[in-house]
Amino acid sequence: MAYDQTDAAPTLAARLDAELRDAHPLTILRKAYETFGDKLALVSSFGAESAVLLHLASQVSKDIPVLFLDTGMLFGQTLDYRKSLAAQLGLTDVRDLRPAFADLAVQDPKSDLWRTDTDACCHIRKVLPLDRALEGFTAWCTGRKRFHGGDRLRLAVVEEADGQIKFNPLANWSKAELDAYAAEHQLPAHPLVAQGFPSLGCWPCTKPVDDPNADVRAGRWQGQDKTECGIHVARAPGAAPNMGGDI
């Protein structure tokens, strides 16, 4: 099925979700690419679980645009991992998205906004850069899974968000299935996983987790009600981007 521009996004998303809700992640990615072609992007944090989705996407096409949010506050290990993993998988179009200089100059000139308003910090360093990059695409893929809990427990495989189609190819997979796939294909782990980080984001708001039974995202924004950075928060038509996901 090729993309028909006369299709309303919610209708198309519902039809694709009905078709793909029980499909293997590779089948979902192939359908996404077949349907949207160069209007499809993949958003990746190159974090703790990112290698699986990136490897699957590389089996479909190594030329799929991969959008990477370089917030200016990532761990150095994440930046190194982004380069080495992209090279290993042969990904040809990884795009580093950075916050606009004007946004930083006005709202976070001392790079310490995270101390007082994490939502606003995420907004200028993640939400706005991704919104700008996605303007050229009709559909995009994320690495979210239901086992992450919270709002992700009800995650659809295909959904409509702000007029675009969003694919979540790994929504149905468990942590055991992810680990088995990574082991089968000998995918390198993010170097900080071995140091107790089950989920990776910016260094000021990401901590290691001692409890092996804790939620996979327990190290993100510890001590706050915040569980998402805002890029996966739906907005009403015409509304400004929400402040307030990791990929």
C-alpha positions as CSV (number, residue, x, y, z in Angstrom):
1,M,0.0,0.0,0.0
2,A,1.5,3.3,-1.1
3,Y,0.8,6.5,0.8
4,D,-2.4,8.2,-0.4
5,Q,-2.3,11.9,0.4
6,T,-6.1,11.9,0.4
7,D,-6.1,9.6,3.5
8,A,-6.8,11.4,6.7
9,A,-3.9,10.6,9.2
10,P,-6.2,9.1,11.9
11,T,-8.0,6.8,9.4
12,L,-4.7,5.7,7.9
13,A,-3.1,5.1,11.3
14,A,-6.1,3.0,12.4
15,R,-6.0,0.9,9.3
16,L,-2.3,0.3,9.6
17,D,-2.5,-0.5,13.3
18,A,-5.3,-3.1,12.6
19,E,-3.0,-4.7,10.0
20,L,0.2,-4.6,12.0
21,R,-0.8,-4.8,15.7
22,D,0.5,-8.4,16.0
23,A,3.2,-8.2,13.4
24,H,7.0,-8.8,13.9
25,P,8.9,-5.5,14.2
26,L,10.7,-6.2,10.9
27,T,7.4,-6.6,9.1
28,I,6.2,-3.3,10.7
29,L,9.3,-1.5,9.5
30,R,9.1,-2.9,6.0
31,K,5.4,-1.8,5.8
32,A,6.3,1.6,7.0
33,Y,9.1,2.0,4.4
34,E,7.0,0.5,1.6
35,T,4.2,3.0,2.5
36,F,6.1,6.2,3.1
37,G,9.5,5.8,1.5
38,D,11.7,8.9,1.8
39,K,8.9,10.5,3.9
40,L,9.7,8.1,6.7
41,A,12.2,8.9,9.5
42,L,13.4,6.9,12.5
43,V,14.1,8.8,15.8
44,S,16.7,7.3,18.0
45,S,18.4,8.3,21.2
46,F,21.3,5.8,20.7
47,G,20.5,4.8,24.3
48,A,20.4,1.6,26.3
49,E,18.0,-0.3,24.0
50,S,18.5,1.5,20.7
51,A,20.6,-1.0,18.9
52,V,17.8,-3.4,18.3
53,L,15.5,-1.0,16.4
54,L,18.4,0.5,14.5
55,H,19.6,-3.0,13.4
56,L,16.1,-3.9,12.3
57,A,15.8,-0.7,10.3
58,S,19.2,-1.4,8.7
59,Q,17.7,-4.6,7.3
60,V,15.0,-2.6,5.5
61,S,17.2,0.2,4.2
62,K,20.5,1.6,5.5
63,D,19.4,5.0,4.0
64,I,16.4,5.6,6.3
65,P,17.0,9.0,7.9
66,V,17.8,8.5,11.6
67,L,17.2,11.6,13.7
68,F,19.4,11.9,16.8
69,L,18.8,14.6,19.4
70,D,22.2,15.9,20.5
71,T,21.0,18.1,23.3
72,G,24.4,19.4,24.3
73,M,24.0,17.5,27.6
74,L,24.4,13.9,26.6
75,F,27.0,11.6,28.2
76,G,30.2,11.5,26.2
77,Q,29.7,7.7,26.0
78,T,26.4,8.2,24.1
79,L,28.1,10.4,21.5
80,D,30.8,7.8,21.0
81,Y,28.2,5.0,20.8
82,R,26.2,6.9,18.2
83,K,29.3,7.1,16.0
84,S,30.4,3.5,16.4
85,L,27.0,1.9,16.2
86,A,26.0,3.9,13.1
87,A,29.2,2.8,11.4
88,Q,28.8,-0.8,12.4
89,L,25.3,-1.0,11.0
90,G,26.2,1.0,7.9
91,L,23.6,3.7,8.5
92,T,24.1,6.4,5.8
93,D,21.9,9.2,7.0
94,V,22.1,9.8,10.7
95,R,21.2,13.5,11.4
96,D,22.4,15.2,14.5
97,L,19.7,17.6,15.8
98,R,20.8,20.3,18.1
99,P,18.9,23.1,19.9
100,A,18.8,26.4,18.2
101,F,21.4,28.9,19.3
102,A,18.7,31.6,19.8
103,D,16.6,29.4,22.0
104,L,19.6,28.6,24.2
105,A,20.8,32.2,24.3
106,V,17.4,33.5,25.4
107,Q,16.1,30.7,27.7
108,D,19.2,28.8,28.9
109,P,22.3,31.1,28.6
110,K,24.1,29.4,31.5
111,S,23.1,25.9,30.6
112,D,21.5,25.4,34.0
113,L,17.8,25.5,33.2
114,W,17.6,21.8,34.1
115,R,18.1,22.8,37.8
116,T,14.9,24.9,37.9
117,D,12.6,23.7,35.1
118,T,13.3,20.3,33.5
119,D,10.2,20.6,31.3
120,A,11.4,23.9,29.7
121,C,14.9,22.4,29.3
122,C,13.5,19.4,27.4
123,H,11.4,21.7,25.4
124,I,14.2,23.7,23.9
125,R,16.7,20.9,23.7
126,K,14.5,18.0,22.4
127,V,10.9,19.0,21.5
128,L,11.6,22.0,19.3
129,P,14.6,20.5,17.4
130,L,12.6,17.4,16.7
131,D,9.5,19.3,15.6
132,R,11.6,21.3,13.1
133,A,13.3,18.2,11.7
134,L,10.0,16.2,11.4
135,E,8.4,18.9,9.2
136,G,9.9,17.3,6.1
137,F,8.4,13.8,7.0
138,T,4.9,12.2,6.9
139,A,5.7,9.3,9.3
140,W,8.3,8.4,11.9
141,C,9.4,5.4,14.0
142,T,10.1,5.3,17.7
143,G,11.7,2.7,20.0
144,R,9.0,2.8,22.7
145,K,7.8,-0.4,24.3
146,R,4.8,-1.2,26.5
147,F,6.9,-2.8,29.2
148,H,8.4,0.6,30.0
149,G,5.1,1.2,31.9
150,G,3.3,4.4,32.5
151,D,1.4,5.8,29.5
152,R,3.3,3.3,27.3
153,L,1.2,0.4,28.7
154,R,-1.5,1.4,26.2
155,L,0.9,2.0,23.3
156,A,-0.4,1.3,19.8
157,V,1.8,-0.2,17.1
158,V,0.7,2.6,14.8
159,E,-0.8,5.9,15.9
160,E,-1.6,9.3,14.7
161,A,0.2,12.3,16.3
162,D,-0.1,15.9,15.3
163,G,-1.1,15.0,11.8
164,Q,1.7,12.5,11.3
165,I,1.8,8.7,11.4
166,K,3.9,7.3,14.2
167,F,5.1,3.7,14.2
168,N,6.2,1.9,17.4
169,P,7.6,-1.4,16.0
170,L,8.8,-2.7,19.3
171,A,5.6,-1.9,21.3
172,N,4.8,-5.6,21.8
173,W,8.2,-6.9,22.6
174,S,9.4,-7.7,26.1
175,K,12.8,-7.0,27.7
176,A,13.6,-10.7,27.2
177,E,12.8,-10.5,23.5
178,L,15.0,-7.4,23.1
179,D,17.9,-9.0,24.9
180,A,17.6,-12.2,22.9
181,Y,17.6,-10.3,19.6
182,A,20.6,-8.2,20.6
183,A,22.5,-11.4,21.6
184,E,21.6,-13.3,18.5
185,H,22.9,-10.4,16.3
186,Q,25.8,-9.6,18.6
187,L,24.8,-6.0,19.0
188,P,27.0,-3.9,21.2
189,A,25.5,-2.5,24.3
190,H,25.7,1.1,25.3
191,P,28.8,1.3,27.6
192,L,26.9,2.8,30.5
193,V,24.4,-0.1,30.7
194,A,27.1,-2.1,32.5
195,Q,27.5,0.7,35.0
196,G,23.8,0.4,36.1
197,F,22.0,2.7,33.7
198,P,19.0,0.9,32.3
199,S,17.8,4.0,30.4
200,L,20.0,6.9,29.1
201,G,19.2,10.5,28.6
202,C,21.0,13.8,29.5
203,W,23.5,13.5,32.2
204,P,21.9,16.0,34.7
205,C,18.6,14.0,34.7
206,T,19.8,10.4,34.4
207,K,21.1,8.3,37.3
208,P,22.1,4.7,37.7
209,V,19.7,2.3,39.4
210,D,20.7,-0.1,42.1
211,D,17.5,-2.2,42.3
212,P,17.4,-4.8,39.5
213,N,13.6,-5.0,39.9
214,A,13.0,-1.3,39.4
215,D,11.2,0.1,36.5
216,V,13.5,0.4,33.4
217,R,13.0,4.2,33.5
218,A,13.5,4.6,37.2
219,G,16.8,6.5,36.7
220,R,15.2,9.3,34.6
221,W,14.2,12.5,36.5
222,Q,14.4,10.8,39.9
223,G,12.3,12.5,42.5
224,Q,10.0,14.1,40.0
225,D,6.6,13.2,38.6
226,K,8.1,13.7,35.2
227,T,8.4,10.5,33.1
228,E,8.5,11.9,29.5
229,C,10.5,14.7,27.9
230,G,7.6,15.9,25.8
231,I,8.3,14.6,22.3
232,H,5.7,11.8,22.7
233,V,3.0,14.0,24.2
234,A,0.1,14.6,21.8
235,R,-1.0,18.2,21.1
236,A,-4.3,19.7,20.2
237,P,-4.6,21.0,16.7
238,G,-2.9,24.5,16.5
239,A,-1.4,24.2,20.0
240,A,2.1,25.0,20.8
241,P,4.5,22.0,21.4
242,N,4.0,20.6,24.9
243,M,6.8,20.8,27.4
244,G,7.0,18.2,29.6
245,G,10.0,10.6,26.4
246,D,12.7,9.4,25.5
247,I,12.8,7.7,22.3
